[in-house]
């Protein structure tokens, strides 16, 4: 498997950790238990800062480059690119809702739950579609010259939590992950 696909799979494992943590925080909030709004907002900021600005643009370059090689599955590549735009909009909408509540705004819990559950479910479905259908197809169909072109066009964007930590911007997230690590607990417990 090409190293770019391996990198994207690693990103997916990290994104799944973020989605697990967000699910846990959302469950706590909706059950009326203590929930950390700073953490939830930082989780969405991370999704915007990395998934929407680094991870998905790299995939878009790959999917666009692959369309001519996978003509019978070009619709899959187009669908994934379109999903990236939709997921970015869902991220912004959900983050804005969380920030509004944090700043004293009013929103019915069931409306927030629908936004949160939809966001998480669609992110997971998207990751599954890429892992199960797109990545194996890319690995099989793309050749070295294709990968060289993809590398030349690829955005350079480091993961601000898992690769090049930005401990100022994501302080609440780092504190949470650090506490969970010291307690030997899962970061989503």
N, C-alpha and C positions, 0 to 999 in steps of 0.2 A: 504494500500500500504506500502511495506517495506520502511524503512527510507532511504536506499541507493538509491532506485528509486526516492524518493522525492528529495534527494540531487542532483541527476542527472537532474531531471526536473528543479530544481532551477538553476543549472549550465546552462541548455539550455536557460532559460530566460535571464541570464547574457550574454551568447554568442550571443543571438539575439540582445541585446543592442549594443554589439561590432560590429556585422554585420551591424546594422542600421547606426551606426556612420561611419563605413568604407564606406558604400554605399553613405552616404551624402558627405563625403570627396572626394570620387571618382567622384561623380556627379559634384562637384565644380571644380575639376581639369579638367575634360573633357569639361566642359563648358567654361573654360578659366578664371574662377573666382579664388579668393584666396583659396589656399588649403595648409594644414599644413602637410608637408612631415614627420616631426618628429612624429606627431600624427599617421599618417598612418603606419609608420614603427613600432611604439610602439604597435599599435593594432595587427600587425602581430607577433611581439615578444610575446605579451600576448597569442595569439593563439598557438604559439610554446611552450611557458613556461607552460601553463596550459592545454589547450585542448589536445595538442599532448603528453604531458608528465605526466599528472595527470588524466584528465577526460577520455580520450579514453583508457588508460591502465586499469582503473577500469572497464569500460564497457567491455573490452576484457576479463577480468577475469570472469565477469558475463556471457557473451555470451558463452565462452568456457565451463563453468560449466553447462550451460543450455542445451547444445547440446544433451546430453543423455536423458534429460527429454522431449525435444521437437523434437524428432527424425524426425517427418514429416515436421518440420520447421528448421531443422539444416542448410539448405541452406541459410536461412535468417541470422542466426548467423554468418556463414562464410562470407557472403556478407558484413555484417556490419564491421567485423574485417578487411576485405580487404579494405573497404572504408576508414578506419582509416589510413591505410598506404598511400593510394592515396591522402587523404586530407593533410597529413603531407608533402608529396612531393609538392603538390600545394601551401601550405603555404610557404615553403622554396623558391620555384620558384618565387612567387609573391613578397615576401619580398626582394629577391635578385634583382629583377627588380626595385623595388622602391628605394633600396639603390643605385643602379647603376645610376639612374636618379638623385637622390639627390646629388651624388658625381660628377655630370657633364656628365655622360654618355648620350648617345643618344638612344632613343627607340621611334618608332612611337606611337603616342597616341592611335591609333586603336588597336595596339598589346597589349598595357598596359590595355586598356579597356577590351579586350577579356579575358586577364588573370584575371583581377579583377572581372568582371561579372561572369566568370566561377567559380572562387573561392567562391564567395558569394552564387551563386545559388546552387552549390554542397553542401556547408555547410548547407544551409537551407533545401535542399532535404533530406540530411542525418539526420538532427534533426527530421524532420517530420516522416521519416521512423521509427526511434527509438521510437518516442512518440506514433505513431499511431499503429504500429505493434509489435515491440519488447518488449517494456515495459509492455503493457497489458499481453502479453504472459508470460513474466518472472514472473509477479505478480501472475498470475493464476497457473503456473506450478511449481515454485520453492517452496520448503518446508524449514522449519527452519534449518534442517541440511545442506541444500544447501547454505543457507544464511550464516551460521556459517563458512563453508568452504570458501566462497567468501570473507568474512571479514578477515579471516586468511591470504589469499593470496593477499589482496588488497594493492596497493601501497598507501603510505601516502604522499599526495602532496596537500598542501594548495593552494587555489586560491590567487595569488599575487595581485589581484586588489579588489575583492569583499569580501574575507574572512580575509586574513592576508595581509593588504596592504604593498607593497614594494614601498614606495613613492619616493625612489631614482631611482630605475630602471624604473619605469613607471611615472616619474614626469610630462611629457607632458600630458599624459592621465588623471592623477589626477587633474592637473591644469584645463584642459578642463572640466572635470566633475564637478569640484568645481565651476567654473565660470557659467556653465549652471544651476547648482543647486541654486546659489545665485540669478540668474536672473529669476528663476522660470520657466525656459524654459526646454523643452525636451533636453536631452543630444545630440540629433541628429539634432537639429534645426540649 
